[in-house]
Amino acid sequence: MHVSIFGRALVLKSRKPIKMIKVLIADSHPIVRMGIQNVLNSASDFEIIGDVATTTELFTKLKTLNPDVVILEMDIPEINGIASLRKLKQEYPDIKVLIYSGQSEDVYALSTIRAGAFGYLSKTAELDYIITAVKKVSEGNMFITNELAQRLAFDEGTQKPRRFFRKLSTREVEVLKLLASGKRNKEVALGLNLNEKTVSTYKARLMKKLNVDNLVDLLQQAKALELY
């Protein structure tokens, strides 16, 4: 736009509009959803386009909304966080997912990143981390806290884990959680779309990694280590 003042052309440059980061919050606790909204609204970069309490609500919303980032609770009702993450990545591959969880970071952070999450944030972390995490994830970068990176010996340069204490695969974590909820091998197999023999194999691996020889001790050891 040009404006003439005393024969001289004054050029007024229009400001480039700031691209807002569109966020959808999926958490079963209303107070948590409200808290996240308040933190993100305190910054100028975010637009909260919706919040949901269950996975049914999540996938219904995604039919009409197009968020840049979904903040997903690990223990969201109906379908667990890792299964929801897999489904979300399959159906909406461009959406970045940040897992927000009260579960043990040392185990679940790596499992969720392997399953396709761009970041993992504990509900015990400082509130300011939410802003940093959502910004980083929205840019397609991996986010975990510095403290967790040190514990996992996470190589931020290659964005791959170097090693992992008591390393459990994503599937082993899912099997463990279902066993801990009282499910039998057959029910676990049905829930994860596996055959029963495969579930038995996963259970044997879990026992070996946790250095136990029966299911009762497996669940007690896993609980002591905060694996579920």
C-alpha positions in Angstrom: 0.0 0.0 0.0 1.4 3.5 -1.0 0.4 6.8 0.7 1.6 10.1 -0.8 2.8 12.7 1.7 4.1 16.0 0.3 4.9 14.4 -3.0 6.8 11.5 -1.4 5.6 8.0 -1.5 5.4 6.4 1.9 5.3 2.6 1.8 3.4 1.0 4.6 4.3 -2.7 5.0 1.5 -5.0 6.2 2.5 -7.4 8.9 2.6 -11.0 8.0 -0.1 -12.8 10.0 1.2 -15.1 12.7 0.3 -18.8 12.1 -1.4 -20.1 15.1 -0.7 -23.7 16.3 -4.1 -25.5 16.4 -4.3 -27.8 19.4 -6.8 -30.5 20.4 -6.7 -31.7 24.0 -7.7 -35.3 24.8 -7.8 -36.0 28.5 -10.4 -37.7 30.7 -10.0 -35.1 33.6 -11.9 -31.8 33.1 -9.6 -29.9 35.5 -6.5 -31.1 33.5 -8.1 -30.0 30.2 -8.9 -26.6 31.7 -5.4 -26.3 33.1 -3.7 -27.0 29.8 -6.0 -24.6 28.0 -5.2 -21.8 30.6 -1.4 -22.4 30.1 -1.6 -22.4 26.3 -3.9 -19.4 26.3 -1.3 -17.5 28.3 0.9 -17.6 25.2 0.0 -16.0 21.9 0.9 -18.9 19.6 -1.9 -21.3 20.2 -5.5 -21.8 19.3 -7.4 -24.5 21.3 -9.8 -25.9 18.7 -11.4 -28.5 20.9 -11.1 -30.7 24.0 -12.4 -34.3 24.5 -12.6 -36.8 27.3 -12.7 -40.2 25.5 -11.3 -41.7 22.3 -14.8 -41.9 20.8 -15.1 -38.1 21.2 -11.5 -37.7 19.8 -12.0 -39.5 16.6 -15.5 -37.9 16.1 -13.9 -34.5 16.5 -11.1 -35.3 14.0 -13.6 -35.9 11.3 -14.3 -32.1 11.3 -11.3 -30.5 12.9 -7.7 -30.4 11.7 -5.4 -29.8 14.6 -1.6 -29.4 14.2 -1.1 -31.1 17.6 -3.1 -33.5 19.7 -2.3 -33.6 23.4 -3.2 -37.2 24.2 -3.6 -38.7 27.7 -1.8 -42.0 28.1 -4.7 -43.6 30.0 -7.6 -42.0 28.1 -10.8 -44.2 28.4 -12.0 -46.8 25.9 -8.8 -47.3 23.8 -5.5 -47.0 25.7 -3.1 -44.2 24.7 -0.7 -46.4 22.6 -3.5 -48.0 20.6 -5.2 -44.6 20.1 -1.8 -43.2 19.0 -1.4 -46.0 16.4 -4.9 -45.5 15.1 -4.4 -41.7 14.9 -1.1 -42.0 13.1 -2.6 -44.4 10.6 -5.7 -42.3 9.9 -4.3 -38.8 10.3 -0.5 -39.1 9.6 0.1 -35.3 9.4 -1.2 -34.7 13.0 1.6 -34.5 15.6 0.9 -36.2 18.9 2.2 -35.2 22.3 1.5 -37.8 25.0 0.6 -36.3 28.4 0.8 -38.9 31.2 1.0 -39.7 34.8 2.7 -43.0 34.1 6.4 -43.8 34.6 8.4 -41.8 32.1 11.3 -44.2 32.0 9.1 -46.9 30.5 6.3 -45.3 28.7 8.1 -42.4 27.0 10.2 -44.6 24.8 7.2 -46.9 24.1 5.0 -44.1 22.9 7.8 -42.5 20.8 8.4 -45.9 19.1 4.6 -46.0 18.4 4.7 -42.7 16.6 4.4 -39.9 19.2 6.5 -36.8 18.7 6.9 -36.2 22.4 6.1 -37.3 25.9 5.4 -35.0 28.9 4.8 -36.2 32.4 1.9 -34.6 34.4 4.4 -34.0 37.1 6.5 -31.7 34.9 6.6 -27.9 35.3 3.7 -26.2 33.6 6.0 -24.1 31.3 7.1 -27.3 29.7 3.7 -27.6 28.0 4.3 -24.5 25.9 7.8 -25.6 24.9 6.6 -29.2 24.1 3.7 -28.2 21.9 5.8 -25.7 20.0 8.6 -28.2 19.4 6.2 -31.0 18.4 4.2 -28.7 16.1 7.5 -28.1 14.1 8.0 -31.8 13.7 10.7 -32.1 16.3 11.0 -34.7 19.1 10.3 -33.5 22.7 11.3 -35.1 26.0 12.5 -33.3 29.1 16.2 -32.8 29.6 16.0 -34.9 32.8 14.4 -37.8 31.0 16.8 -37.5 28.1 19.7 -38.0 30.5 18.0 -41.0 32.1 17.3 -42.6 28.8 20.6 -41.6 27.2 18.6 -40.2 24.4 20.6 -39.0 21.4 18.9 -35.8 20.4 21.1 -35.4 17.4 19.8 -38.6 15.7 16.5 -38.6 17.7 17.0 -42.3 18.6 17.5 -43.9 22.0 21.0 -45.3 22.6 20.0 -47.6 25.3 17.1 -48.2 27.7 17.1 -49.7 31.2 14.8 -52.7 31.5 13.9 -52.1 27.9 10.4 -53.1 27.0 8.9 -53.1 23.6 5.6 -51.2 22.9 3.8 -54.6 22.6 5.3 -55.9 25.8 4.0 -52.8 27.6 0.5 -53.3 26.2 0.5 -57.0 27.2 1.7 -56.1 30.7 -1.0 -53.5 31.2 -3.8 -55.9 30.1 -2.4 -58.7 32.3 -2.3 -56.2 35.2 -5.9 -55.4 34.7 -6.8 -59.0 35.3 -7.1 -60.2 31.7 -6.3 -63.8 30.8 -4.1 -64.7 27.8 -7.1 -65.3 25.6 -8.6 -61.9 26.4 -5.3 -60.2 25.9 -5.0 -61.9 22.5 -8.4 -60.6 21.5 -7.8 -57.1 22.8 -4.5 -56.8 20.8 -5.5 -58.8 17.8 -2.8 -61.4 18.5 -3.0 -65.2 18.8 -2.8 -66.8 22.2 0.6 -68.3 21.6 2.1 -64.9 20.8 0.8 -63.5 24.1 2.4 -66.4 25.9 5.7 -65.5 24.2 5.4 -61.9 25.3 4.6 -62.9 28.8 7.7 -65.2 28.9 9.9 -62.3 27.7 8.4 -60.0 30.3 9.2 -62.5 33.1 12.8 -62.9 31.8 13.3 -59.1 31.6 11.9 -58.6 35.1 13.7 -61.6 36.5 10.7 -63.5 37.8 9.2 -67.0 37.1 5.4 -66.6 37.7 2.6 -64.2 36.9 2.0 -63.0 40.4 5.7 -62.0 40.9 5.7 -60.4 37.4 2.8 -58.1 38.3 4.3 -57.3 41.7 7.7 -56.5 40.2 6.1 -54.4 37.5 4.0 -52.5 40.0 7.1 -51.9 42.2 8.9 -50.4 39.2 5.8 -48.4 38.3 5.6 -50.1 34.9 1.7 -49.9 35.0 
